[in-house]
Every structure is written in C-alpha cells, then in structure tokens.
Amino acid sequence: MSLAPHQDPAVIELGRAELAAVRDTATSLVTASLLSDDGFEIVRVADASSSDGARFASMASSIQALSEAVARELTMGASEYVIIAAERGHLIQMRIPGSTIVLAALFDTDEMLGKALTLSRRCAARIAAGLPTTPPVPEPVRAWI
C-alpha cells in the first residue's frame, strides 16, 4: 500500500526542491503549492504575506475539480491548466501529469503571464518525471481452452 502524496517523504522533498527552483527563477512568485485532489497541502513555498496554506489548498483543489468537470461536460478534451487573473496577480494551476497532484502557483503582476505559465508547465513536468512509479499490475493469465 502506498502513502498518500501529502504523507510521502519522497513526494514532499521532490515538491519542495522543484517549488524552490521556481521561486529562485521568478522573484514574482508569491506562493506555490502542491496539493492533492482531496485538498491536502503537500508542500508550499510562500512569502511572508501569503494566505493560509490549508485554505489555499482546499480552494485550489475545488477549482481544479470544477475546471476538469467543465472540460468533460463540454467535451473539450483533457483540461490543461486554469488561470485566474486579478488586479494584483495571476494564479496558474495544473495537474501534475499522470498523478493526483495539482500545482497551484500565484505570481504578482511583475511577471509576464506567458513566462509564469512556462515556468509552471516546466515545474509540473519535472515533478511528474521525478515521482515514484508504481509497478504495473500484471494481467491475469488466461488459459486457452
């Protein structure tokens, strides 16, 4: 039985390293979190003025679920990312490919939206590549009669 992502030390350390790398690249990053589908914060990097991490994770999880439901309902294909643009910044969030983990990153308005999206996509790809893989479940052997 595997650990939930918010309890897995390998996932937490990978997330911490990758979010710190984004923060080092973009001084406009206000806060970034990895969160589970069910709203648990896995890891977060933030400046001192950022909001409550658990509350942010819960809201971001709901937004992710809603955006994926809308994409399914409108038969738009797989949801890639969500952007919320506001007066003092933009939030980008996306699912880590092949996982139940979501990246949510808030950038202030000093960052160009395209650069923020690129940084977020690259971070998500690096995290996906670094996640522990579970071995495939073997198919049952079928006897030919």
N, C-alpha and C positions, 0 to 999 in steps of 0.2 A: 504494500500500500504506500502510495507516495504522499508526501506532505503537501498541504495547501500552499500556494505560492507565497502568501504572507507569513508563512512559518518556515519556509525553506531557506536555510542559511546561504546556499549557493545562489538562489534567485535574488535574495536580498543583497548580497555582495556584488553580483553582476549589475543589478539595477543601480546600486549606489555608485559604482565606478562609471557607468555609462551616463547617468544623470549629471555627475560631477564634470564629466568631459564636456557635456553640452553647456553647463554653467561656465566652464573655463573658456569656451569658444564664444559664447554670447553673453556679454555683460547685461544685456537687456532681459535675460531670463529672470522672472520674478519668483516663480515656483514651478517645479516639475515633480510629478508623482507617477509612480507605477501603482496600479490598483487592480484588484481582482474584479471579476464580473459581479460578484456579490457585494461590492462596495468596501472591501477592506483595503486599507493602505498597505502597500508592500514596502515602499521606501519613498522618501521625499527629500528633495533639496529645495531650500527656500531662503529668501532674505528675511530679515527680522520682522518686517511689516506684513508678511503674508498671513492668510487666514488659517483657521483651524484645519489641520490635515485630514482628520477623520471626516469632518463635514464636507470638505472639498472632494474627498474620495467617494463619498456616498452620492453627492450630486453628479459628479463626473460619470460614475457607473450608470446612473439613471439616464443621463444624456446619451451615453453610448448605446444602451439598450433601446432607447427610443429611436435613435438615428438608424440603427440596424433594422428595427421593425418597419420604419417608414420606407427604407430602401427595398425591403422584401415586399411590402404591401404594394408599392408602386412598380414592382418588377424592374427595378433599376440595376440589378446586379448587386454584387457584394459592396458593402459600404467601405470606403477607403479611409476617410477622415472627416472630422467635424471641425468647423471653425466658428468661433463666436467672436465677432469684432465689436469692441466697445470703445467708448471715449478714451479710456486710459490703457488700452492694450488689446491683445487678441489671444484667445485660448485655442490651442490646437490639440486635438486628441485623436488617437487612432489605436486600433487593436494591434498588439504585437502578433505578427503573422504566425499562425499555427498554434496559438495559445489562448488562454482565458485571461490574459493580462492586457491592460489598457495603459497607454502612455497619455498623460494629460500635462501639457506644458503651457504656462502663461508667460507671454512676453510683453514688455511695455511697448509703447508706441515708437521708441527709438529704433526698433528692429523692423526691417522690411518684411512684409508678410511672406514673400517668396523664400527669403533666407530662413525664416523661422520654420516654414513648412519643410524645407530641405533638411535642416538640422534635425527636426523631429522624425522625418522618414528615415534618415540615416541611423539615428539612435535606435529606432524601432527595429531596423534590420540587424544592427549589431547585437541587440538583445536577443532577437529570435535566433541568430546564429550561435549565441552562447548558452542558450537554455539547455538544460539536460534533456536528453531524448529518452523516451521510454521505448523499450524494445517492442516491435510489433507482435501482436498476439497471433500465434500460429493458427492457421486454418485447420479445421478438423480433417483427419484422413478419411476419405470416402472409399469404401470398398466397391468395386465394380462387380456386379452380380450378373 
